[in-house]
Structures are given as structure tokens and as C-alpha cells.
Amino acid sequence: MDKNELQKRMEQAIRLTAPGQPIRTALDMIIAGHLGALICVGDTENVLAAGNDGFPLNISFTSNRLFELSKMDGAIVIDGDLTQILRANFHLNPDPSLATSETGMRHRTAARMSVLTDAIVISVSARRAVVNVYVHGKSYEIQPVTTIMSSVNQLVATLQTTRQSLDRSLLRLTALELDDYVTLADITGIFSSFEIMQQAKTELKDCIVKLGNQGKLVQMQLEQLAGSSMDTEYDLMIRDYASDSSEANAEKIRANLSRMTPKDLSDPQHVAAISLICAAYSFKRTSSIPYCLPPISDSPLNFNKIRLY
């Protein structure tokens, strides 16, 4: 399974267990009841072939039924459409030679079943009150809503302060352009702000997926602070100052900036090295003389004195 397919399936699993979903309701009840559980969702043919015994049920799926059945040992098998509970107290026998880093019996079985089949396997630890979701051997631990909201508050605060700083910088840039006095420091600072917002936006989107039906308000805040218009602004800003103003070149520059660490993004010299070196992308203004950044030396450049015109 390639990386993109794995990421797509993991996102599907996160959405399946997000707040507001029937399985999440059952998982919350299982944790509140200090119970453990092993639940297989989907790929039922291969899941049933990897085990034996248990009780054939073939009953409609509800959160309460899933909670009550979790009081028994063994796995619970649910179809991929979440319409029927097929088995309960089902004994799974995955290949023990399948590698896994898990230590507990229930978690080892869940990890191996996710490798052996295409099912989404959920393991609930009764002792630690922790829920892990397994997809193709990869594990994702479900976080409490309070923990996710703590991250959301930090990300929203970052977006707000960065957006305010970016708006001031863009306003200042307009005045500098009119006076033909734009410096590299001005441009690198704006690129850094755009990239910080872009990374915060990506993380916030992940939080929204994890919040399920409780993420609607956060989604509205995200659209207000960093909606689709921000991507357009970012692209136009790059194309305005790149000697090659094509969309493809703007995407390459953004890809380079997205791989930078937060520390490097705060350093104008690193931002310029990634985005402004003549050998890679020669930056200029239309009808102005192109400017190529000299090689980075041990002595730092004064970016506030390097003018683009």
C-alpha cells in the first residue's frame, strides 16, 4: 500500500471514530464502563477467515448493542457499512510471524489483523482507558476532545496573530513598492508569515477531522482567518516577485518553503536561500533589474539594506 492510500485510509478511520459517529459513542461508553474491546470494521470475509468460534449474530448495528457485546471476551466483527454486527466473542488467530511493536495481547492482535486484512481494527485498553485505531499496521490513538481543543486554541491564536502581522506587512509593502524601496527582508518576512499560516492551517484541518461534529465552529474560524483567498494571495505574492511567474514555479517555491523548520522560517537568510537564490529562482519586479542573492557566507547579510530595485 502506497503512502497516499495509507493516509487516505487512516483519515477514513479517524472520521469513523470522531465525535458524533455511532462507533465513537459506543467507544465512549466502553471507556466509561472500564471495559476493553477488540472491534474489526470492514473486509469481513478475510476477518472471519482469520478466526473461529464466537456467536453469529447478523443483527443491526447500534451503539448500545456494541457496548453490551463488548462485555464479552473476543472480537466483535462489524460490516464496512456499519449496518450489521456479524460476530461477537469471536476468536482471532492472525499470523504470529507478522511483525508488530505492540506488547499487549489485544493490541498485538489488532495490529496483526490490520496487516493481514483491509479492516479498520479498534482496540480499547480497559486498564489504561486508551483507544487505538489500526490501519495496515499503523496505529492512531484517539485523543479526548479536551486535548484536541487545547491544540485548536493554540493554532487559532497563532493564525490570528500571524494574520494581523501579515496584513500590516502587506500594507507596508504596498507603500514601499510605490517608493521603489522594497528590500529582501520585506519579502522574506512576508513569505515566512504566509508559510506559518499555511502550516497552522494544515494542522487545524487535521484537528477539525478529529473533532467530528464538534468541529463546525472551528471550521468557520479557519475559513475566516485562512480561507481559500489566502492561498490565492500567497501564490500571487510569489509570482509577483519571481522571474518565472508561472504557476508551476510558484508551486515549487511553496513546496521548498513548506519543508522548512519553524526555526529556519524565522531566519530571513534561510528563507532567501530556499526561495531567492538566483540559481534556483531569480526574484525581481516586473520592468526592474533582476536581483540575484549572493552565496551565503559566514558573515550574515543585512537584508534590510539589500534592495530589490
C-alpha positions in Angstrom: 0.0 0.0 0.0 1.5 3.4 -1.0 1.8 6.3 1.3 -1.1 8.3 -0.2 -3.5 5.3 0.0 -2.5 4.7 3.6 -3.0 8.3 4.5 -6.5 8.2 2.9 -7.5 5.1 4.8 -6.1 6.5 8.1 -8.2 9.6 7.6 -11.2 7.4 6.9 -10.6 5.6 10.2 -10.2 8.9 12.1 -13.5 10.2 10.6 -15.2 6.8 11.6 -14.2 7.2 15.2 -14.7 11.0 15.5 -17.2 12.5 18.0 -20.8 12.2 16.8 -20.2 8.9 15.0 -22.1 5.8 16.3 -18.8 3.9 16.9 -17.4 6.8 18.9 -20.5 6.9 21.1 -20.0 3.2 21.8 -16.3 3.7 22.5 -17.0 6.4 25.0 -19.5 4.1 26.8 -16.9 1.3 26.8 -14.3 3.5 28.4 -16.8 4.9 30.9 -17.6 1.3 31.8 -13.9 0.4 32.3 -14.2 -2.3 29.7 -11.9 -3.5 26.9 -12.8 -4.3 23.4 -11.4 -5.5 20.0 -13.5 -4.4 17.1 -13.0 -5.2 13.4 -14.8 -3.0 10.8 -14.9 -4.0 7.2 -13.3 -6.6 5.0 -15.5 -9.1 6.9 -14.7 -12.1 4.6 -11.0 -12.0 5.4 -11.6 -11.2 9.1 -13.9 -14.2 9.5 -11.4 -16.4 7.7 -8.7 -15.4 10.2 -10.7 -16.6 13.3 -13.2 -19.1 14.6 -15.9 -19.7 17.2 -17.9 -16.9 18.6 -21.6 -16.1 18.2 -23.1 -15.4 14.7 -25.4 -12.5 15.2 -26.2 -10.7 12.0 -28.1 -8.1 13.8 -28.4 -4.4 13.0 -25.7 -2.2 14.4 -26.4 0.3 17.2 -24.0 2.0 19.7 -25.8 0.4 22.7 -25.5 -3.1 21.2 -21.8 -2.7 20.5 -21.3 -1.5 24.1 -23.2 -4.5 25.6 -21.4 -7.0 23.4 -18.0 -5.6 24.5 -18.7 -7.1 27.9 -17.8 -10.5 26.4 -14.3 -11.6 25.6 -13.1 -11.9 22.0 -13.6 -9.7 19.0 -16.7 -8.0 17.5 -17.0 -8.1 13.7 -18.9 -5.3 12.0 -19.5 -4.9 8.3 -17.9 -2.0 6.4 -21.2 0.0 6.1 -21.8 -0.1 9.8 -25.2 -1.7 9.3 -24.7 -5.1 10.9 -22.9 -6.7 13.7 -21.9 -10.1 12.3 -20.0 -11.8 15.2 -19.3 -11.4 18.9 -17.0 -13.2 21.2 -15.0 -14.1 18.0 -11.6 -15.6 18.5 -9.0 -14.2 16.1 -5.9 -16.1 15.0 -3.7 -13.8 13.0 -0.3 -15.0 11.8 2.1 -14.6 14.8 5.0 -14.1 12.4 3.6 -10.7 11.4 5.9 -8.0 12.9 4.4 -5.6 15.5 5.8 -3.3 18.1 2.8 -3.7 20.4 3.2 -5.6 23.6 -0.4 -6.2 25.0 -2.3 -9.3 23.7 -5.2 -7.3 22.4 -3.1 -4.6 20.8 -0.8 -7.2 19.1 -3.8 -9.0 17.7 -5.3 -5.7 16.4 -2.1 -4.6 14.7 -1.6 -8.0 13.0 -5.2 -8.2 11.9 -4.9 -4.7 10.3 -1.9 -6.0 8.3 -3.5 -9.3 7.4 -6.8 -7.7 6.2 -8.1 -4.4 5.0 -10.2 -4.0 8.0 -10.1 -1.0 10.4 -9.3 -2.6 13.8 -10.1 -0.8 17.0 -8.5 -1.8 20.3 -9.7 -0.5 23.7 -7.5 -0.9 26.7 -9.5 -1.5 29.9 -6.6 -0.7 32.2 -5.3 2.5 30.5 -8.7 3.6 29.1 -6.9 4.2 25.7 -8.4 3.6 22.3 -6.1 2.8 19.4 -7.2 2.5 15.7 -5.1 0.3 13.4 -4.8 0.6 9.6 -2.4 -1.6 7.8 -0.2 -1.9 10.9 -0.2 1.8 11.6 -1.7 3.0 14.9 -3.6 6.1 15.8 -4.5 6.9 19.4 -7.9 8.6 19.8 -7.5 11.8 21.8 -10.1 13.3 24.2 -11.9 16.3 22.8 -10.4 18.5 25.6 -6.9 17.6 24.4 -7.7 18.4 20.8 -9.4 21.7 21.7 -6.2 22.7 23.6 -4.3 22.3 20.3 -7.1 24.1 18.4 -6.9 27.2 20.7 -3.2 27.5 20.2 -3.5 27.1 16.5 -6.3 29.7 16.2 -4.3 32.1 18.3 -1.3 31.6 16.0 -3.4 32.2 12.9 -4.9 35.4 14.4 -1.6 37.0 15.4 0.1 35.9 12.2 -2.8 37.2 10.1 -2.6 40.6 11.8 1.2 40.8 11.3 0.8 39.7 7.6 -1.9 42.3 6.9 0.4 45.0 8.3 3.4 43.8 6.3 1.4 43.7 3.1 0.1 47.2 3.7 3.7 48.4 4.3 4.9 46.5 1.2 2.4 48.5 -0.9 3.8 51.8 0.3 7.4 50.6 -0.2 6.6 49.5 -3.8 5.3 53.0 -4.6 8.6 54.4 -3.3 10.7 51.8 -5.1 12.3 50.8 -1.7 11.4 47.1 -1.2 14.2 45.1 0.5 14.8 41.3 0.7 13.9 41.4 4.4 10.4 42.7 3.5 9.8 39.9 1.0 11.3 37.1 3.2 9.2 38.2 6.2 6.0 38.1 4.2 6.8 34.6 2.8 7.6 33.4 6.3 4.2 34.7 7.6 2.3 33.0 4.7 4.1 29.7 5.4 3.5 29.8 9.1 -0.2 30.4 8.4 -0.2 27.6 5.8 1.3 25.1 8.3 -1.0 26.2 11.1 -4.0 25.8 8.7 -2.9 22.2 7.8 -2.7 21.3 11.4 -6.0 22.9 12.2 -7.7 20.9 9.4 -6.4 17.7 11.0 -7.9 18.8 14.3 -11.2 19.5 12.7 -11.4 16.0 11.2 -10.6 14.6 14.7 -13.4 16.7 16.3 -16.1 15.4 14.0 -19.4 17.1 14.5 -17.8 19.3 17.2 -15.5 21.0 14.7 -18.0 23.1 12.8 -17.3 26.3 14.7 -13.5 25.8 14.3 -14.1 25.3 10.6 -15.8 28.7 10.4 -12.9 30.3 12.3 -10.5 28.7 9.9 -12.3 30.0 6.8 -12.4 33.5 8.3 -8.7 33.6 9.1 -7.2 31.5 6.4 -9.7 30.6 3.7 -9.1 29.9 0.1 -8.3 33.6 -0.5 -5.1 33.1 1.5 -3.8 30.5 -1.0 -4.5 32.9 -3.8 -2.7 35.8 -2.0 0.3 33.5 -1.4 0.6 32.4 -5.0 0.2 35.9 -6.4 2.8 37.2 -3.9 5.3 34.6 -5.1 4.5 35.1 -8.8 4.8 38.9 -8.4 8.4 38.6 -7.3 9.6 35.6 -9.3 11.4 36.0 -12.6 9.5 32.9 -13.7 5.9 33.9 -12.8 4.4 30.6 -13.9 2.1 28.7 -11.6 4.4 25.6 -11.7 7.3 27.7 -10.4 5.2 29.1 -7.6 4.3 25.6 -6.6 8.0 24.6 -6.5 8.8 27.6 -4.3 5.9 26.8 -1.9 7.0 23.2 -1.8 10.5 24.3 -0.8 9.2 26.7 1.9 6.8 24.0 3.3 9.8 21.7 4.1 11.5 24.3 6.2 11.5 24.1 10.0 10.0 26.8 12.2 13.5 28.0 13.2 14.5 28.4 9.5 11.3 30.2 8.7 12.1 32.8 11.2 15.6 33.4 9.7 15.5 35.7 6.6 18.8 34.3 5.3 17.4 30.7 5.2 14.2 31.8 3.6 16.1 33.7 0.9 18.5 30.7 0.4 15.5 28.5 -0.2 13.5 30.9 -2.3 15.6 33.7 -3.7 18.9 32.3 -4.9 19.5 33.1 -8.5 20.5 29.5 -9.4 17.0 28.3 -8.3 14.6 31.2 -8.7 15.7 34.6 -9.6 13.4 37.2 -7.9 12.7 40.6 -9.4 9.9 43.0 -10.0 8.4 43.4 -13.5 10.3 46.0 -15.5 13.1 46.1 -12.9 16.6 44.7 -13.0 16.6 41.1 -11.7 18.4 40.7 -8.4 20.4 37.5 -7.6 21.3 36.8 -4.0 25.0 36.2 -3.4 26.1 32.9 -1.9 25.6 32.6 1.8 28.8 33.3 3.7 29.9 33.0 7.3 29.2 36.7 7.8 25.4 37.4 7.8 23.9 39.7 5.2 22.0 42.8 6.2 18.7 42.0 4.5 17.2 45.3 5.5 19.7 47.1 3.2 19.5 44.8 0.2 17.1 46.5 -2.2 15.2 44.7 -5.0 15.3 47.8 -7.2 
